[in-house]
Amino acid sequence: MTNQPFRFGVSLLNVGSRTDWRARAREVQDRGYDVLQVPDHLGLASPFPALVAAADVTSIRLGTYVLNAGVLSPAYLARDVADVQRLTDGRLELGLGTGYMPNEFEAAGVPMGSGGERIRKLESTLKATRELLAAETGAPVPPIMLSGSGDRMVALGGREADIFSFSIMAGVTPGTAPEDAFAHRVQVLRDAAGDRFGDIELNLFVAAVGDSVEELDLGITRQASGLPDEQLAQLPGVLTGSPREIAERLERYRETFGTTYISVLEPHLAAFAEVIKHLS
């Protein structure tokens, strides 16, 4: 489907001390990753300060993966994005999602709403934020990554995203083989994007990496998805085998689905770095 080169991102979960954070940011770059990402969950790192601090000791791109648009004000978001884009010399990738954890909406004092309501809130937040950024001096509008798995969210990505990240649940449809479910989501994106499909970078979120199913650390993904380990292990975003075998699988995904941007969680940083060596 594409011969576009791979890019690799990793989400760091907690800041710790300034010294520790800077060392881990350097490690991300030294291990061959192209993007240092920070998720947006209570109890984890605060994305924007962490990314600005990482910018001082790296030259790679920096991304939010992904902000919960359901609790964000476009005015405040645009202010923060504009300054982070400036302070990182234009290296920001702005990742946005609908949010999916009830406790985070409760903590923000905002109704969670239905899936459809959260998608509409994301769409309106994105539109307003883009307009505010475009009106800023220098128009500091970063590439926009949208992330999700449901058909409505994927279709929104086809219409609006520069990058679309397929979450772990993109391989889940009851009664359908995981890769077939994933292929369906890619087709939904293609149909919604129309002529602009070739301009959208497809990202695959990788939840776990290991030599075998028995060695996988699926704790975070199990908690987020509610799925049993045996089902998680079959998903496109769960990678098992030797580094060479995993690299070959990702090359097949690139050919079949067009996924060229791969993101992993920090616990798998070192293991996936061995895969990167076979894909660079």
Backbone as CSV, one residue per row, in Angstrom:
resi,resn,N_x,N_y,N_z,CA_x,CA_y,CA_z,C_x,C_y,C_z
1,MET,0.824,-1.208,0.000,0.000,0.000,0.000,0.859,1.259,0.000
2,THR,2.024,1.235,0.710,2.883,2.398,0.785,4.319,1.987,1.051
3,ASN,5.244,2.780,0.558,6.657,2.589,0.866,7.182,3.702,1.761
4,GLN,6.261,4.463,2.352,6.659,5.554,3.228,7.510,5.021,4.381
5,PRO,8.574,5.726,4.757,9.422,5.256,5.856,8.662,5.185,7.170
6,PHE,9.114,4.307,8.032,8.528,4.201,9.365,8.939,5.382,10.236
7,ARG,8.073,5.725,11.176,8.410,6.589,12.303,8.008,5.867,13.577
8,PHE,8.678,6.197,14.678,8.447,5.491,15.932,8.306,6.493,17.071
9,GLY,7.297,6.270,17.911,7.074,7.115,19.073,6.974,6.278,20.327
10,VAL,7.254,6.904,21.458,7.105,6.226,22.745,6.509,7.201,23.747
11,SER,5.521,6.725,24.517,4.864,7.545,25.531,5.521,7.320,26.885
12,LEU,6.067,8.390,27.455,6.649,8.342,28.792,5.566,8.703,29.809
13,LEU,5.525,7.966,30.911,4.354,8.031,31.776,4.468,8.994,32.944
14,ASN,5.649,9.121,33.539,5.810,9.976,34.708,7.088,10.793,34.584
15,VAL,7.082,11.978,35.194,8.229,12.872,35.079,9.341,12.487,36.051
16,GLY,9.020,12.325,37.339,10.071,12.130,38.334,10.834,13.429,38.530
17,SER,12.122,13.334,38.765,12.929,14.540,38.933,13.296,15.132,37.578
18,ARG,13.754,16.379,37.598,14.200,17.022,36.363,15.346,16.242,35.732
19,THR,16.287,15.814,36.564,17.435,15.063,36.052,16.997,13.758,35.420
20,ASP,16.095,13.053,36.082,15.607,11.770,35.563,14.850,11.971,34.257
21,TRP,13.997,12.978,34.214,13.210,13.224,33.003,14.106,13.537,31.810
22,ARG,15.090,14.371,32.020,15.985,14.726,30.925,16.777,13.510,30.442
23,ALA,17.178,12.650,31.378,17.918,11.445,30.993,17.045,10.506,30.175
24,ARG,15.788,10.360,30.584,14.885,9.473,29.842,14.547,10.052,28.473
25,ALA,14.423,11.371,28.377,14.178,12.000,27.080,15.353,11.741,26.140
26,ARG,16.563,11.863,26.645,17.741,11.569,25.815,17.753,10.103,25.394
27,GLU,17.350,9.216,26.310,17.334,7.793,25.979,16.373,7.508,24.832
28,VAL,15.204,8.148,24.851,14.232,7.966,23.770,14.885,8.277,22.422
29,GLN,15.565,9.404,22.341,16.215,9.780,21.095,17.361,8.838,20.752
30,ASP,18.173,8.501,21.751,19.338,7.649,21.498,18.948,6.254,21.032
31,ARG,17.789,5.777,21.442,17.348,4.431,21.061,16.665,4.390,19.704
32,GLY,16.599,5.497,19.024,16.099,5.495,17.656,14.664,5.936,17.467
33,TYR,14.028,6.430,18.522,12.650,6.905,18.385,12.627,8.287,17.730
34,ASP,11.560,8.550,17.006,11.398,9.816,16.296,10.539,10.814,17.042
35,VAL,9.703,10.316,17.961,8.761,11.184,18.671,8.698,10.763,20.144
36,LEU,8.858,11.740,21.025,8.621,11.521,22.450,7.209,12.001,22.744
37,GLN,6.394,11.103,23.276,4.985,11.408,23.510,4.667,11.358,25.010
38,VAL,3.661,12.108,25.393,3.193,12.094,26.775,1.679,11.922,26.750
39,PRO,1.138,10.934,27.477,-0.310,10.744,27.525,-0.972,11.785,28.416
40,ASP,-2.288,11.729,28.496,-3.042,12.729,29.259,-3.987,12.018,30.216
41,HIS,-3.449,11.589,31.349,-4.264,10.935,32.370,-3.892,11.467,33.739
42,LEU,-4.870,11.638,34.592,-4.592,12.053,35.955,-3.698,11.017,36.620
43,GLY,-2.705,11.494,37.346,-1.762,10.599,37.994,-0.508,10.353,37.187
44,LEU,-0.518,10.777,35.911,0.660,10.660,35.063,1.230,12.059,34.803
45,ALA,2.214,12.138,33.934,2.889,13.413,33.664,1.915,14.439,33.085
46,SER,2.156,15.706,33.408,1.423,16.804,32.789,2.029,17.050,31.407
47,PRO,1.274,16.860,30.327,1.887,16.794,28.991,2.707,18.002,28.565
48,PHE,2.132,19.195,28.621,2.826,20.334,28.030,4.121,20.707,28.753
49,PRO,4.146,20.812,30.072,5.429,21.102,30.732,6.476,20.027,30.459
50,ALA,6.042,18.771,30.442,6.991,17.682,30.205,7.595,17.772,28.811
51,LEU,6.783,18.104,27.828,7.293,18.188,26.461,8.249,19.364,26.288
52,VAL,7.934,20.487,26.896,8.834,21.643,26.803,10.172,21.315,27.446
53,ALA,10.134,20.623,28.600,11.387,20.246,29.252,12.184,19.272,28.394
54,ALA,11.505,18.341,27.734,12.194,17.374,26.871,12.807,18.044,25.654
55,ALA,12.192,19.135,25.196,12.696,19.826,24.009,14.100,20.370,24.220
56,ASP,14.434,20.681,25.461,15.739,21.268,25.740,16.894,20.286,25.545
57,VAL,16.612,18.983,25.581,17.703,18.000,25.526,17.550,17.030,24.361
58,THR,16.622,17.305,23.438,16.411,16.429,22.279,16.228,17.285,21.028
59,SER,16.257,16.615,19.884,15.950,17.282,18.618,14.801,16.589,17.889
60,ILE,14.196,15.572,18.516,13.111,14.827,17.894,11.786,15.557,18.099
61,ARG,10.730,15.034,17.468,9.411,15.628,17.612,8.810,15.236,18.954
62,LEU,7.774,15.996,19.353,7.195,15.874,20.682,5.677,15.894,20.551
63,GLY,4.996,14.938,21.191,3.562,14.850,20.971,2.752,14.571,22.213
64,THR,1.514,15.035,22.200,0.541,14.641,23.220,-0.165,13.397,22.708
65,TYR,-0.250,12.376,23.573,-0.824,11.105,23.093,-1.759,10.500,24.153
66,VAL,-3.009,10.885,24.120,-3.589,12.039,23.451,-4.360,12.835,24.510
67,LEU,-4.569,14.139,24.259,-5.303,14.961,25.207,-6.780,14.599,25.188
68,ASN,-7.399,14.705,26.353,-8.832,14.453,26.494,-9.583,15.727,26.135
69,ALA,-10.086,15.796,24.908,-10.773,17.002,24.445,-12.063,17.255,25.210
70,GLY,-12.581,16.236,25.871,-13.839,16.399,26.593,-13.758,17.324,27.785
71,VAL,-12.563,17.597,28.275,-12.419,18.469,29.446,-11.641,19.742,29.107
72,LEU,-11.454,20.017,27.818,-10.609,21.135,27.411,-11.428,22.318,26.885
73,SER,-10.940,23.515,27.170,-11.471,24.741,26.590,-10.627,25.110,25.379
74,PRO,-11.225,25.362,24.225,-10.427,25.731,23.050,-9.542,26.952,23.284
75,ALA,-10.029,27.929,24.021,-9.246,29.143,24.242,-7.973,28.843,25.022
76,TYR,-8.097,28.075,26.091,-6.921,27.738,26.886,-6.026,26.742,26.154
77,LEU,-6.650,25.816,25.436,-5.855,24.850,24.679,-5.038,25.561,23.606
78,ALA,-5.659,26.465,22.869,-4.944,27.181,21.811,-3.798,28.005,22.390
79,ARG,-4.020,28.638,23.529,-2.940,29.393,24.168,-1.756,28.495,24.467
80,ASP,-2.024,27.331,25.088,-0.945,26.422,25.472,-0.247,25.822,24.255
81,VAL,-1.032,25.427,23.264,-0.449,24.825,22.056,0.445,25.829,21.340
82,ALA,-0.003,27.069,21.223,0.783,28.085,20.525,2.145,28.268,21.182
83,ASP,2.159,28.359,22.514,3.434,28.580,23.187,4.305,27.327,23.202
84,VAL,3.709,26.165,23.322,4.519,24.945,23.251,5.111,24.785,21.858
85,GLN,4.343,25.103,20.836,4.866,25.032,19.473,6.055,25.986,19.309
86,ARG,5.966,27.155,19.902,7.072,28.117,19.821,8.272,27.650,20.646
87,LEU,8.013,27.177,21.861,9.098,26.809,22.761,9.812,25.522,22.342
88,THR,9.178,24.744,21.483,9.818,23.519,20.979,10.310,23.691,19.544
89,ASP,10.356,24.932,19.071,10.817,25.223,17.704,9.994,24.473,16.660
90,GLY,8.664,24.418,16.877,7.777,23.837,15.886,7.774,22.327,15.836
91,ARG,8.150,21.671,16.932,8.252,20.204,16.919,7.021,19.500,17.490
92,LEU,5.987,20.241,17.846,4.827,19.641,18.505,3.937,18.897,17.520
93,GLU,3.429,17.722,17.947,2.311,17.034,17.297,1.177,17.013,18.308
94,LEU,0.056,17.615,17.962,-1.063,17.733,18.893,-2.006,16.551,18.740
95,GLY,-1.952,15.629,19.691,-2.834,14.475,19.690,-4.064,14.721,20.537
96,LEU,-5.242,14.440,19.980,-6.512,14.652,20.670,-7.380,13.405,20.581
97,GLY,-8.129,13.154,21.652,-9.095,12.069,21.660,-10.333,12.498,22.418
98,THR,-11.298,11.600,22.502,-12.568,11.950,23.153,-12.525,11.802,24.666
99,GLY,-11.526,11.090,25.178,-11.536,10.722,26.593,-12.420,9.510,26.802
100,TYR,-12.026,8.659,27.752,-12.803,7.432,27.961,-12.841,6.977,29.421
101,MET,-12.213,7.737,30.323,-12.167,7.330,31.722,-13.120,8.197,32.539
102,PRO,-14.190,7.615,33.070,-15.198,8.408,33.793,-14.623,9.235,34.931
103,ASN,-13.635,8.701,35.668,-13.113,9.435,36.820,-12.459,10.753,36.415
104,GLU,-11.932,10.826,35.184,-11.288,12.061,34.753,-12.316,13.144,34.428
105,PHE,-13.440,12.769,33.863,-14.518,13.732,33.643,-15.087,14.185,34.986
106,GLU,-15.238,13.243,35.897,-15.756,13.589,37.220,-14.827,14.571,37.927
107,ALA,-13.527,14.326,37.849,-12.558,15.210,38.506,-12.586,16.609,37.903
108,ALA,-12.877,16.702,36.604,-12.931,17.997,35.930,-14.278,18.683,36.097
109,GLY,-15.248,17.973,36.677,-16.568,18.538,36.850,-17.340,18.686,35.558
110,VAL,-17.067,17.767,34.619,-17.681,17.828,33.292,-18.427,16.524,33.032
111,PRO,-19.677,16.578,32.553,-20.375,15.334,32.225,-19.627,14.568,31.140
112,MET,-19.533,13.250,31.306,-18.834,12.448,30.313,-19.622,12.354,29.007
113,GLY,-20.902,12.166,29.114,-21.740,12.089,27.929,-21.577,10.769,27.191
114,SER,-22.363,10.609,26.147,-22.307,9.404,25.320,-21.110,9.473,24.385
115,GLY,-20.834,8.347,23.721,-19.750,8.341,22.746,-19.962,9.368,21.650
116,GLY,-21.182,9.466,21.161,-21.482,10.431,20.118,-21.300,11.864,20.586
117,GLU,-21.715,12.136,21.821,-21.554,13.487,22.366,-20.081,13.841,22.525
118,ARG,-19.267,12.870,22.931,-17.844,13.147,23.104,-17.162,13.387,21.751
119,ILE,-17.582,12.673,20.724,-17.026,12.909,19.392,-17.399,14.299,18.897
120,ARG,-18.641,14.707,19.121,-19.052,16.050,18.702,-18.281,17.118,19.476
121,LYS,-18.030,16.875,20.761,-17.232,17.827,21.550,-15.806,17.897,21.008
122,LEU,-15.217,16.767,20.666,-13.879,16.757,20.087,-13.858,17.544,18.783
123,GLU,-14.846,17.310,17.936,-14.875,17.984,16.636,-14.983,19.494,16.804
124,SER,-15.843,19.939,17.712,-16.005,21.383,17.915,-14.770,21.991,18.561
125,THR,-14.143,21.267,19.500,-12.918,21.756,20.136,-11.798,21.891,19.118
126,LEU,-11.666,20.897,18.247,-10.633,20.937,17.217,-10.856,22.110,16.272
127,LYS,-12.087,22.302,15.820,-12.394,23.395,14.883,-12.063,24.748,15.506
128,ALA,-12.517,24.958,16.740,-12.290,26.245,17.388,-10.814,26.473,17.675
129,THR,-10.116,25.427,18.091,-8.690,25.559,18.398,-7.901,25.879,17.142
130,ARG,-8.198,25.223,16.044,-7.518,25.513,14.778,-7.723,26.967,14.368
131,GLU,-8.953,27.453,14.509,-9.243,28.833,14.118,-8.471,29.818,14.988
132,LEU,-8.400,29.554,16.292,-7.669,30.438,17.193,-6.175,30.418,16.888
133,LEU,-5.637,29.243,16.607,-4.207,29.142,16.287,-3.884,29.824,14.966
134,ALA,-4.759,29.682,13.989,-4.527,30.293,12.679,-4.505,31.818,12.773
135,ALA,-5.194,32.356,13.780,-5.237,33.805,13.957,-4.044,34.337,14.740
136,GLU,-3.258,33.443,15.352,-2.070,33.850,16.114,-0.958,34.320,15.184
137,THR,-0.077,35.149,15.704,1.095,35.565,14.950,1.929,34.346,14.558
138,GLY,2.206,34.201,13.288,2.967,33.052,12.818,2.148,31.797,12.633
139,ALA,0.851,31.857,12.956,-0.059,30.699,12.803,0.590,29.400,13.277
140,PRO,0.839,29.267,14.583,1.534,28.079,15.101,0.625,26.853,15.195
141,VAL,0.177,26.357,14.045,-0.730,25.204,14.005,0.083,23.936,13.808
142,PRO,0.148,23.050,14.802,0.921,21.818,14.645,0.132,20.768,13.878
143,PRO,0.792,19.699,13.421,0.048,18.569,12.865,-0.916,18.018,13.917
144,ILE,-2.093,17.632,13.474,-3.133,17.132,14.385,-3.229,15.620,14.269
145,MET,-3.061,14.945,15.405,-3.307,13.510,15.485,-4.627,13.289,16.221
146,LEU,-5.519,12.528,15.614,-6.721,12.057,16.293,-6.566,10.574,16.534
147,SER,-7.186,10.085,17.607,-7.006,8.678,17.984,-8.318,8.072,18.435
148,GLY,-8.526,6.815,18.072,-9.711,6.100,18.508,-9.859,4.797,17.752
149,SER,-11.058,4.220,17.824,-11.269,2.921,17.178,-12.651,2.760,16.563
150,GLY,-13.662,3.422,17.117,-15.009,3.265,16.585,-15.157,3.903,15.219
151,ASP,-16.129,3.440,14.450,-16.281,3.923,13.082,-16.495,5.428,13.013
152,ARG,-17.287,5.998,13.935,-17.541,7.444,13.888,-16.269,8.233,14.167
153,MET,-15.467,7.736,15.101,-14.218,8.419,15.415,-13.235,8.294,14.257
154,VAL,-13.163,7.110,13.671,-12.263,6.901,12.535,-12.686,7.787,11.361
155,ALA,-13.980,7.899,11.119,-14.463,8.751,10.023,-14.108,10.217,10.271
156,LEU,-14.200,10.667,11.519,-13.790,12.029,11.843,-12.307,12.212,11.527
157,GLY,-11.508,11.217,11.873,-10.091,11.276,11.535,-9.864,11.394,10.041
158,GLY,-10.649,10.670,9.266,-10.520,10.749,7.815,-10.805,12.141,7.289
159,ARG,-11.723,12.830,7.928,-12.092,14.178,7.475,-11.132,15.250,7.979
160,GLU,-10.556,15.050,9.183,-9.891,16.173,9.846,-8.428,15.963,10.217
161,ALA,-7.965,14.731,10.350,-6.646,14.497,10.942,-5.513,14.585,9.931
162,ASP,-4.352,15.016,10.414,-3.106,14.866,9.668,-2.495,13.490,9.943
163,ILE,-2.736,13.003,11.159,-2.283,11.680,11.593,-3.468,11.023,12.273
164,PHE,-3.715,9.762,11.979,-4.743,9.050,12.738,-4.108,7.846,13.423
165,SER,-4.345,7.755,14.722,-3.808,6.647,15.509,-4.916,5.654,15.828
166,PHE,-4.712,4.417,15.397,-5.665,3.355,15.700,-5.339,2.786,17.079
167,SER,-6.270,2.928,17.991,-6.064,2.441,19.351,-6.117,0.919,19.370
168,ILE,-5.797,0.357,20.518,-5.772,-1.098,20.659,-7.119,-1.721,20.295
169,MET,-8.218,-1.000,20.553,-9.545,-1.543,20.295,-9.922,-1.530,18.815
170,ALA,-9.075,-0.958,17.956,-9.366,-0.954,16.521,-9.342,-2.359,15.936
171,GLY,-8.749,-3.300,16.655,-8.741,-4.683,16.194,-9.842,-5.527,16.813
172,VAL,-10.817,-4.882,17.450,-11.868,-5.613,18.155,-13.228,-5.354,17.529
173,THR,-13.805,-6.381,16.947,-15.198,-6.414,16.524,-15.708,-7.814,16.822
174,PRO,-16.741,-7.954,17.650,-17.231,-9.290,18.000,-17.518,-10.133,16.767
175,GLY,-17.002,-11.364,16.782,-17.244,-12.287,15.689,-16.372,-12.071,14.472
176,THR,-15.394,-11.150,14.561,-14.524,-10.840,13.427,-13.077,-11.032,13.824
177,ALA,-12.281,-11.641,12.943,-10.857,-11.808,13.218,-10.216,-10.438,13.409
178,PRO,-9.258,-10.318,14.358,-8.683,-8.997,14.664,-8.139,-8.245,13.455
179,GLU,-7.399,-8.908,12.566,-6.856,-8.183,11.418,-7.950,-7.768,10.442
180,ASP,-9.015,-8.552,10.355,-10.145,-8.158,9.510,-10.852,-6.941,10.102
181,ALA,-10.985,-6.924,11.435,-11.594,-5.771,12.108,-10.758,-4.526,11.876
182,PHE,-9.446,-4.693,11.953,-8.544,-3.563,11.731,-8.629,-3.081,10.283
183,ALA,-8.662,-4.007,9.342,-8.774,-3.645,7.923,-10.051,-2.850,7.671
184,HIS,-11.136,-3.222,8.353,-12.390,-2.484,8.210,-12.218,-1.040,8.661
185,ARG,-11.527,-0.823,9.805,-11.334,0.539,10.300,-10.487,1.369,9.330
186,VAL,-9.476,0.741,8.741,-8.666,1.462,7.751,-9.526,1.858,6.551
187,GLN,-10.427,0.983,6.137,-11.306,1.291,5.011,-12.270,2.413,5.356
188,VAL,-12.762,2.432,6.593,-13.628,3.529,7.029,-12.886,4.856,6.923
189,LEU,-11.631,4.860,7.359,-10.816,6.070,7.266,-10.643,6.488,5.809
190,ARG,-10.337,5.526,4.963,-10.127,5.802,3.537,-11.395,6.386,2.919
191,ASP,-12.523,5.791,3.221,-13.783,6.260,2.635,-14.094,7.681,3.082
192,ALA,-13.858,7.982,4.358,-14.165,9.312,4.886,-13.179,10.355,4.360
193,ALA,-11.937,9.938,4.147,-10.900,10.878,3.707,-11.021,11.232,2.240
194,GLY,-11.467,10.294,1.428,-11.547,10.563,-0.003,-10.178,10.872,-0.585
195,ASP,-10.082,11.974,-1.312,-8.842,12.320,-2.007,-7.691,12.645,-1.064
196,ARG,-7.991,12.973,0.175,-6.920,13.343,1.104,-6.346,12.137,1.851
197,PHE,-6.793,10.932,1.555,-6.321,9.756,2.293,-4.799,9.625,2.240
198,GLY,-4.215,9.877,1.078,-2.769,9.739,0.930,-1.972,10.725,1.758
199,ASP,-2.621,11.767,2.267,-1.933,12.772,3.086,-2.029,12.477,4.579
200,ILE,-2.762,11.441,4.951,-2.933,11.102,6.367,-1.922,10.028,6.751
201,GLU,-1.167,10.284,7.788,-0.220,9.298,8.301,-0.966,8.366,9.249
202,LEU,-0.816,7.056,9.052,-1.526,6.078,9.867,-0.611,5.566,10.974
203,ASN,-1.081,5.733,12.202,-0.339,5.323,13.391,-1.001,4.103,14.007
204,LEU,-0.173,3.147,14.424,-0.651,1.980,15.159,-0.148,2.072,16.587
205,PHE,-1.068,2.068,17.531,-0.684,2.059,18.938,-0.376,0.628,19.348
206,VAL,0.835,0.415,19.832,1.269,-0.912,20.280,1.217,-0.958,21.800
207,ALA,0.393,-1.841,22.315,0.173,-1.905,23.760,1.172,-2.788,24.481
208,ALA,1.775,-3.740,23.776,2.706,-4.655,24.434,3.633,-5.283,23.405
209,VAL,4.861,-5.566,23.844,5.880,-6.187,23.010,6.588,-7.252,23.827
210,GLY,6.766,-8.459,23.260,7.462,-9.507,23.998,7.819,-10.682,23.123
211,ASP,8.710,-11.529,23.636,9.127,-12.710,22.888,8.002,-13.719,22.743
212,SER,7.138,-13.781,23.735,6.033,-14.750,23.716,4.856,-14.167,24.472
213,VAL,3.686,-14.776,24.287,2.478,-14.315,24.975,2.677,-14.378,26.484
214,GLU,3.354,-15.415,26.950,3.559,-15.595,28.390,4.392,-14.466,28.995
215,GLU,5.241,-13.826,28.197,6.125,-12.774,28.708,5.524,-11.382,28.579
216,LEU,4.370,-11.257,27.949,3.798,-9.938,27.723,3.345,-9.281,29.017
217,ASP,3.587,-7.992,29.123,3.057,-7.185,30.220,1.807,-6.481,29.709
218,LEU,0.657,-7.065,30.005,-0.609,-6.552,29.482,-1.431,-5.824,30.542
219,GLY,-0.818,-5.537,31.676,-1.566,-4.963,32.788,-2.276,-3.665,32.443
220,ILE,-1.556,-2.705,31.860,-2.160,-1.415,31.532,-3.277,-1.586,30.509
221,THR,-3.025,-2.407,29.510,-4.007,-2.605,28.445,-5.225,-3.372,28.938
222,ARG,-4.999,-4.349,29.788,-6.123,-5.100,30.355,-7.045,-4.183,31.146
223,GLN,-6.444,-3.306,31.931,-7.230,-2.374,32.739,-8.025,-1.414,31.869
224,ALA,-7.393,-0.913,30.800,-8.046,0.075,29.940,-9.127,-0.542,29.058
225,SER,-8.914,-1.782,28.608,-9.828,-2.393,27.638,-10.883,-3.291,28.259
226,GLY,-10.559,-3.883,29.414,-11.467,-4.851,30.013,-11.462,-6.203,29.334
227,LEU,-10.537,-6.423,28.408,-10.466,-7.682,27.667,-9.530,-8.663,28.356
228,PRO,-9.785,-9.962,28.229,-8.872,-10.961,28.797,-7.581,-11.046,27.999
229,ASP,-6.538,-11.527,28.635,-5.223,-11.561,28.000,-5.212,-12.370,26.710
230,GLU,-5.938,-13.491,26.670,-5.900,-14.331,25.478,-6.499,-13.610,24.267
231,GLN,-7.460,-12.714,24.491,-8.015,-11.938,23.385,-7.085,-10.788,23.013
232,LEU,-6.511,-10.140,24.011,-5.579,-9.046,23.742,-4.390,-9.518,22.912
233,ALA,-3.920,-10.717,23.196,-2.714,-11.223,22.532,-2.907,-11.413,21.029
234,GLN,-4.144,-11.438,20.547,-4.411,-11.645,19.122,-4.512,-10.338,18.339
235,LEU,-4.458,-9.207,19.035,-4.724,-7.928,18.371,-3.504,-7.413,17.613
236,PRO,-3.722,-6.638,16.541,-2.594,-6.082,15.780,-1.656,-5.238,16.629
237,GLY,-2.173,-4.612,17.675,-1.349,-3.769,18.523,-0.656,-4.487,19.655
238,VAL,-0.625,-5.788,19.627,0.129,-6.592,20.597,1.108,-7.442,19.791
239,LEU,2.401,-7.246,20.029,3.431,-7.822,19.166,4.269,-8.850,19.912
240,THR,4.313,-10.073,19.392,5.129,-11.123,19.991,6.072,-11.707,18.942
241,GLY,7.202,-12.218,19.453,8.194,-12.834,18.587,9.548,-12.187,18.777
242,SER,10.514,-12.618,17.998,11.832,-12.003,18.027,11.745,-10.611,17.414
243,PRO,12.725,-9.747,17.666,12.706,-8.436,17.020,12.579,-8.512,15.502
244,ARG,13.264,-9.456,14.879,13.178,-9.606,13.425,11.769,-10.030,13.008
245,GLU,11.156,-10.953,13.757,9.805,-11.405,13.428,8.798,-10.277,13.588
246,ILE,8.952,-9.490,14.637,8.042,-8.362,14.835,8.233,-7.329,13.735
247,ALA,9.482,-7.078,13.355,9.749,-6.138,12.263,9.082,-6.599,10.972
248,GLU,9.154,-7.876,10.689,8.524,-8.409,9.480,7.003,-8.252,9.543
249,ARG,6.454,-8.421,10.734,5.009,-8.236,10.897,4.621,-6.782,10.634
250,LEU,5.408,-5.851,11.138,5.111,-4.437,10.918,5.300,-4.050,9.457
251,GLU,6.256,-4.660,8.794,6.412,-4.429,7.353,5.186,-4.933,6.595
252,ARG,4.646,-6.064,7.033,3.417,-6.588,6.412,2.247,-5.645,6.677
253,TYR,2.161,-5.116,7.896,1.097,-4.155,8.196,1.224,-2.915,7.314
254,ARG,2.457,-2.452,7.115,2.653,-1.282,6.255,2.158,-1.569,4.849
255,GLU,2.483,-2.738,4.332,2.067,-3.101,2.982,0.564,-3.298,2.887
256,THR,-0.024,-3.913,3.909,-1.447,-4.263,3.876,-2.351,-3.113,4.295
257,PHE,-1.995,-2.430,5.378,-2.863,-1.419,5.963,-2.373,0.017,5.756
258,GLY,-1.084,0.192,5.470,-0.544,1.536,5.317,-0.060,2.172,6.601
259,THR,0.081,1.389,7.680,0.538,1.932,8.961,2.055,2.085,8.935
260,THR,2.513,3.330,9.106,3.950,3.606,9.043,4.478,4.291,10.303
261,TYR,3.603,4.651,11.202,3.979,5.360,12.424,3.550,4.448,13.579
262,ILE,4.504,4.000,14.366,4.246,3.031,15.423,4.552,3.677,16.769
263,SER,3.600,3.604,17.707,3.794,4.176,19.041,3.680,3.090,20.097
264,VAL,4.583,3.127,21.078,4.567,2.152,22.167,4.552,2.873,23.508
265,LEU,4.210,2.139,24.544,4.260,2.659,25.906,5.660,2.494,26.494
266,GLU,5.981,3.341,27.466,7.311,3.346,28.065,7.790,1.985,28.567
267,PRO,6.943,1.143,29.178,7.457,-0.156,29.637,8.062,-1.008,28.520
268,HIS,7.721,-0.715,27.272,8.216,-1.493,26.135,9.269,-0.736,25.327
269,LEU,9.765,0.364,25.873,10.734,1.203,25.177,11.962,0.412,24.729
270,ALA,12.565,-0.315,25.661,13.811,-1.032,25.337,13.555,-2.195,24.392
271,ALA,12.481,-2.959,24.639,12.194,-4.116,23.782,11.902,-3.684,22.349
272,PHE,11.119,-2.618,22.196,10.787,-2.199,20.838,11.965,-1.532,20.150
273,ALA,12.887,-0.972,20.906,14.088,-0.394,20.293,14.871,-1.445,19.513
274,GLU,14.801,-2.699,19.959,15.467,-3.778,19.212,14.759,-4.038,17.889
275,VAL,13.452,-3.817,17.847,12.698,-3.950,16.603,13.074,-2.827,15.631
276,ILE,13.210,-1.616,16.167,13.547,-0.462,15.335,14.826,-0.705,14.542
277,LYS,15.771,-1.403,15.140,17.049,-1.673,14.469,16.843,-2.435,13.156
278,HIS,15.779,-3.214,13.062,15.498,-3.999,11.861,14.650,-3.236,10.849
279,LEU,14.193,-2.052,11.215,13.311,-1.290,10.346,13.914,0.036,9.909
280,SER,15.062,0.391,10.432,15.669,1.682,10.113,16.536,1.563,8.852
